[in-house]
């Protein structure tokens, strides 16, 4: 019998996979900016999953979902600024 995985269970599995990817990338000798940008992207995606599935904003009315997702994007872009500044030196 095939049983579909519930959305929250799928989110947990994705969070665990992305956490493993984050740990693996942080220990590899990847280029500083590219590795950092990838780590920030994975962290932003994990934060998006948390906001939508665990905070319950996937079907939320009003601007709160957009505000929280824009905040995640702002923090992710702000975290890239030091690496970009160092790259441009």
N, C-alpha and C positions, 0 to 999 in steps of 0.2 A: 504494500500500500504506500503510495507516494503522498507525503504530507508537505505542503508548502511551508516555508519558513516565514514566521511572522516578521513584520517590518522591524520591530524592536530587536528581535533576535539577530536579524541580518545586520542591523546597525552595530550590535555588540561584536559580531564577528569581524566586520569591517574595522571597527575601532581597534580590536586586538591585532589585526593584520597591519594596520597603519602604525600602531605602536611598535610592532616588531620592525617595520621598515625604518621608522625613525631611529630606533636603537642601532640597527645595522648601518644606516648611513652616517650616524654620528661617530662610528668607530672606523669608518673606511677612510683611506687617504684621498678622498675626492677633492676636487678644486674647491677652494674656500667659498667663493661666491655662488657657484652652481650648486654645490652641496647644501649651502645655507638656504638658498632660494627654494630648493626642493624640500628641505625640511620645513620651511615656513609654509609652503604650499600644502604639505601633508597635515601640518598642524591646523591650518585654516579649514581644510576639508573636515577634519575631526571636529573642530568647533562648530562647523555648520551642521554636522550630523547631531551633535548634542543639542543645539538650539532647536532643530526641527523635530527630532524624535523624542528626546528626553525632556525638554522643556515644554513640549507640546505646541510648538508654533507652526507646525506644518499646515494646519487648516485654520490658523488664527485670522480673525478679522481685524481690520484696522492696520495702522502703519507699524505695529510693533515688530512684526517679522522682518520687514524691510530695514527698520532701524537697527535691529540686532545683527543682521547680515552685513549691513554697511559698516557697522562697528568692527566686525571681524575683518572685513576687507581693509579698513583704515589701519588697524593694528598690524595686520600682515604687511601692508605696504610700508608702514613706519619702521617695522623691523628690518626691512630690506635696505633702508637708507644708509646705515653705516657701512654695510658691505659694498654698496654701490659707490659710496664716496671713496672708500679705500681702493676700489677697482679703478676709479678715474684718476687717481693720483699719478 
